[in-house]
Amino acid sequence: MFKLSHTKSVLFVPAALIGAFITVIGAVLLTVIIIVSNTSAPQTSLIAFFISPWASPWFLGNTLDGIALLLTASMGITIAFRGGCFNLGAEGQVYLGGIAASAVLLSPASGNGASAGLLCLACLAAMAAGGAMGALSGILKRRFGANELITSFLLSAALVPVADYLISGPLRNPGGNLLATQRFAANRLLPRLLPPSNLSLSFVFALGLILLGHIFLYKTVWGYRFKTAGSAPEFARYGGINPEQRWIPAMTVSGSLAGLAGFFAVAGTYGLCHQGFSGGLGWNAIAVALIARNRPLALIPAALIYGWLKAGSESALLARGLNFETSAFIQAVVLILATIHFSAPLILKSPFKKESTP
């Protein structure tokens, strides 16, 4: 005979660690296989993949700058997950946030004081644009029962063409050949930390956001209620917590952080807003959040590994004729492996443990 007892499975934590290990090792191995099979000089390409992202201040700074953007956007995805939602519109929120920030940074105000104020205002505009998109999905979920995966994705897909029009039309630099705005004035850019690379003060802000997210979720009563409402809504209701009240704030903050990543990109990385500047950042942030299992501090190594894979594949592309499609394929592989890692512990974890009795 068997008796069912409701106990915590000892497989859960090891499964999560094993899942993360499989994701990282599997992604690296598949990346190596892809590089070797798509280039005429595998050794040169592999050296570029493993060494180039860290080989000089320029490469190192650019790699860390990309990681800062990933950390900011993935923190937004994590907040949505923890609040019981799934933000699938981060790509559009990053894009619209960057455009909103650019509109402010291109304004005619002058003077050092005005420029510092414009940076703050541009940051707020970017967060407001992304937050409004996220909030709308949260409201539709709360008030009308609409699935936030669908609404956030469709809203993002609908507004990206509008953003493209703004960049190629009203905001475009008439004297340039690119589909981009004018370059922002030097005093309207985030300070650079490792010139001549693109690494800016956004890296410090991103690390601060991760720390604040960890403190909120794991060190405060509000964070405990927020997590409980998202991960165990029935238990939350039993404890007097209404899970539905967390949906709108979760999606709003998630969109705001995605918009903030857009601000960091235009004011820190590029110094202008060009068409398609988000470059899959919103989707990459989802992969990073899944690898980290929505733990703020775990986002740092997850973003570091993912940023290295992306920068390394781009270095291999430049070094020895790697196909352009290969870089995007590597990102897709990581996303698939991250999804498998995210679901595997849920399959391995059993809420019931069988015990045999004589």
C-alpha positions in Angstrom: 0.0 0.0 0.0 1.0 3.6 -0.6 0.4 6.6 1.5 0.4 10.2 0.0 1.9 12.9 2.2 2.1 16.5 1.2 5.8 17.2 1.6 8.3 19.4 -0.2 10.2 17.5 -2.9 13.9 17.3 -2.4 14.3 17.2 -6.2 13.2 20.8 -6.6 16.4 22.7 -5.8 18.8 20.2 -7.5 16.5 20.3 -10.6 16.7 24.0 -10.8 20.5 24.0 -10.5 20.8 21.2 -13.0 18.5 23.0 -15.4 20.6 26.1 -15.3 23.8 24.1 -15.8 22.2 22.3 -18.8 21.1 25.6 -20.3 24.5 27.2 -20.1 26.5 24.1 -21.2 24.1 23.2 -24.0 24.0 26.8 -25.3 27.8 26.9 -25.4 28.2 23.5 -27.1 25.6 24.3 -29.7 27.1 27.7 -30.3 30.5 26.0 -30.9 29.0 23.5 -33.3 27.2 26.2 -35.2 30.4 28.3 -35.5 32.6 25.4 -36.6 30.1 24.2 -39.2 29.6 27.7 -40.7 33.1 29.0 -41.2 36.1 28.2 -43.2 38.5 29.0 -40.3 37.0 27.3 -37.2 40.0 28.0 -35.0 40.0 31.7 -35.7 36.3 32.0 -35.2 36.4 30.1 -31.9 39.2 32.3 -30.6 37.1 35.3 -31.5 34.1 33.8 -29.8 35.8 32.9 -26.5 38.4 35.7 -26.2 37.4 38.8 -28.2 34.5 40.0 -25.9 37.1 40.5 -23.1 40.2 41.2 -25.2 40.4 45.0 -24.9 38.7 47.9 -23.1 36.6 48.6 -26.2 35.3 45.0 -26.5 34.9 44.6 -22.7 33.1 47.8 -22.3 30.7 47.1 -25.1 30.0 43.6 -23.7 29.2 45.0 -20.3 27.1 47.7 -21.8 24.9 45.1 -23.5 24.7 43.2 -20.2 23.5 46.4 -18.5 20.6 46.7 -21.0 19.8 43.0 -20.4 19.8 43.4 -16.7 17.4 46.3 -16.8 14.9 44.7 -19.2 15.1 41.2 -17.5 14.4 42.8 -14.1 11.2 44.1 -15.6 10.3 40.6 -16.9 11.1 39.2 -13.5 8.7 41.6 -11.8 5.9 40.6 -14.1 6.6 36.9 -13.5 6.7 37.4 -9.8 3.4 39.3 -9.9 1.6 36.4 -11.7 1.9 37.9 -15.2 3.9 37.3 -18.3 5.1 40.4 -20.2 5.5 39.5 -23.9 5.6 43.1 -25.1 9.0 44.1 -23.7 10.5 44.5 -27.2 7.9 47.2 -28.1 8.2 48.8 -24.6 12.0 49.2 -25.1 11.5 50.7 -28.5 8.8 53.1 -27.5 10.7 54.1 -24.4 13.7 54.9 -26.4 11.7 57.0 -28.8 10.0 58.9 -26.0 13.4 59.6 -24.5 14.8 60.8 -27.8 11.9 63.2 -28.3 12.9 64.9 -25.1 16.6 64.8 -25.7 16.1 66.5 -29.1 14.3 69.4 -27.6 15.8 72.9 -28.0 16.6 73.6 -24.3 20.1 74.7 -23.7 22.6 75.0 -20.8 24.3 72.4 -18.6 21.6 72.6 -16.0 18.8 72.2 -18.5 20.7 69.3 -20.1 20.9 67.5 -16.8 17.2 68.1 -16.2 16.5 66.8 -19.8 18.3 63.6 -19.0 16.0 63.0 -16.0 13.0 64.0 -18.0 13.9 61.7 -20.8 14.3 58.9 -18.3 10.9 59.5 -16.9 9.3 59.8 -20.4 10.8 56.5 -21.4 9.5 54.8 -18.2 6.1 56.4 -18.7 5.9 55.1 -22.3 6.8 51.6 -21.4 4.8 51.6 -18.2 1.7 52.8 -20.1 1.9 49.9 -22.5 2.4 47.4 -19.6 -0.4 49.0 -17.6 -2.9 48.7 -20.4 -2.3 45.0 -20.6 -2.6 44.7 -16.8 -5.9 46.7 -16.9 -7.3 44.5 -19.7 -6.4 41.4 -17.7 -7.9 42.7 -14.4 -11.0 44.3 -15.8 -11.9 42.1 -18.8 -10.0 38.8 -18.2 -7.9 39.3 -21.3 -4.7 37.2 -21.5 -1.8 39.5 -20.9 0.5 37.4 -23.2 -1.7 38.2 -26.1 -2.5 41.8 -25.3 1.1 42.8 -24.5 2.4 41.1 -27.6 -0.3 42.6 -29.9 0.1 46.0 -28.4 3.8 45.9 -29.0 3.4 44.6 -32.5 0.9 47.3 -33.3 3.1 50.2 -32.0 6.4 49.1 -33.4 5.4 50.3 -37.0 4.3 53.6 -35.5 7.7 53.9 -33.9 9.4 53.1 -37.2 7.4 55.8 -38.9 8.4 58.4 -36.3 12.1 57.6 -36.7 11.9 57.6 -40.5 9.7 60.6 -40.6 9.2 63.4 -38.1 12.3 62.6 -35.9 14.7 61.6 -38.7 17.8 63.6 -39.3 17.3 65.3 -42.7 21.0 65.6 -43.3 21.8 61.9 -42.7 21.6 58.8 -44.7 20.5 56.5 -41.9 17.0 56.0 -40.6 17.9 57.7 -37.3 17.5 60.9 -35.4 20.2 63.5 -35.0 23.0 62.7 -32.5 22.3 64.0 -29.1 24.4 66.8 -27.7 27.4 65.5 -25.7 26.0 67.0 -22.4 22.8 65.0 -23.0 24.4 61.6 -22.9 25.0 59.4 -19.9 28.7 59.6 -18.8 31.0 57.0 -20.2 32.8 54.7 -17.8 35.3 53.0 -20.1 36.0 55.1 -23.2 36.2 54.5 -26.1 33.6 51.8 -25.5 29.9 52.4 -25.1 29.9 51.4 -21.4 28.0 54.2 -19.5 26.6 54.9 -16.1 23.7 52.7 -17.1 25.7 49.7 -15.9 25.8 51.1 -12.3 22.1 51.9 -12.4 21.3 48.4 -13.7 23.2 46.8 -10.8 21.4 49.1 -8.4 18.1 48.0 -9.8 18.9 44.4 -9.3 19.9 45.1 -5.7 16.6 47.0 -5.1 14.6 44.3 -6.7 16.2 41.7 -4.5 15.6 43.7 -1.3 12.0 44.3 -2.3 11.2 40.7 -3.1 13.1 39.0 -0.3 13.5 41.5 2.5 10.1 43.3 2.7 6.6 42.3 3.7 5.2 43.9 0.5 7.6 41.8 -1.6 6.6 38.6 0.2 2.9 39.4 -0.5 3.7 40.2 -4.1 5.6 36.9 -4.6 2.9 34.9 -2.9 0.1 36.5 -4.9 2.0 35.6 -8.1 3.2 32.1 -7.3 0.4 30.8 -5.1 -2.8 32.8 -5.7 -5.1 30.3 -3.9 -2.8 30.4 -0.8 -2.6 34.2 -1.0 -6.4 34.4 -1.0 -6.5 32.1 2.1 -4.1 34.6 3.8 -6.2 37.6 2.9 -4.1 38.7 -0.1 -5.9 39.6 -3.3 -3.7 38.3 -6.2 -5.6 40.3 -8.8 -4.6 43.6 -7.2 -0.9 42.8 -8.1 -1.5 42.4 -11.9 -1.7 46.1 -12.9 1.3 47.2 -10.8 3.4 44.2 -11.9 2.8 44.9 -15.6 3.2 48.7 -15.1 6.6 48.3 -13.4 7.6 45.7 -15.9 6.9 48.0 -18.8 8.6 50.9 -17.0 11.8 49.0 -16.6 11.7 47.9 -20.3 11.2 51.6 -21.2 14.2 52.5 -19.0 16.3 50.0 -20.9 15.3 51.9 -24.0 16.5 55.2 -22.4 19.8 53.5 -21.5 20.2 52.4 -25.1 19.6 55.7 -26.8 21.2 58.0 -24.2 24.1 55.7 -23.2 24.9 53.1 -25.9 24.1 54.8 -29.3 23.8 58.5 -28.6 20.9 58.7 -31.0 17.7 56.7 -31.8 17.9 54.6 -35.0 15.3 52.3 -36.5 15.3 48.9 -34.9 17.8 49.8 -32.1 16.1 47.4 -29.7 17.5 44.5 -31.7 15.6 41.8 -29.9 16.5 43.1 -26.4 13.0 42.4 -25.1 13.1 38.8 -26.2 16.6 38.3 -24.9 15.5 39.7 -21.5 12.8 36.9 -21.4 15.5 34.3 -21.9 17.7 35.8 -19.2 14.8 35.9 -16.7 14.0 32.3 -17.5 17.6 31.2 -17.0 17.7 33.0 -13.7 14.3 31.5 -12.6 13.2 35.1 -11.9 15.6 35.6 -9.0 17.0 39.2 -9.2 20.6 38.3 -8.0 20.7 35.3 -10.4 20.0 37.7 -13.3 23.6 39.0 -13.0 25.3 35.7 -14.0 22.5 34.8 -16.4 22.9 38.2 -18.2 26.7 37.8 -18.1 26.6 34.4 -19.8 23.9 35.5 -22.3 25.7 38.7 -23.1 28.9 36.8 -23.7 27.2 34.4 -26.0 25.8 37.2 -28.1 29.0 39.3 -28.1 31.1 36.2 -28.8 28.9 35.2 -31.8 29.1 38.7 -33.2 32.9 38.7 -32.8 33.1 35.4 -34.6 30.9 36.9 -37.3 33.3 39.8 -37.8 36.4 37.6 -37.5 35.8 35.0 -40.2 32.7 35.3 -42.4 30.2 33.7 -40.1 26.7 33.9 -41.6 24.6 36.8 -40.3 21.7 34.4 -39.6 23.9 32.4 -37.2 23.9 35.0 -34.5 20.1 35.1 -34.4 20.0 31.3 -34.4 22.2 31.2 -31.4 19.9 33.5 -29.5 16.9 31.3 -30.5 18.7 28.2 -29.2 19.4 29.9 -25.8 15.8 30.9 -25.6 14.6 27.4 -26.2 17.0 25.9 -23.7 16.0 28.5 -21.1 12.4 27.6 -21.6 13.2 23.9 -21.1 15.1 24.8 -18.0 12.2 26.8 -16.7 9.7 24.0 -17.2 11.9 21.0 -16.3 11.8 21.6 -12.5 8.1 22.0 -12.6 7.9 18.5 -14.2 10.4 17.0 -11.8 8.8 18.6 -8.8 6.0 16.6 -7.3 3.8 18.0 -4.5 3.2 14.5 -3.3 5.7 12.0 -2.1 4.9 8.3 -2.2 5.7 6.4 1.0 5.4 2.7 1.2 4.0 1.1 4.4 4.2 -2.5 5.3 
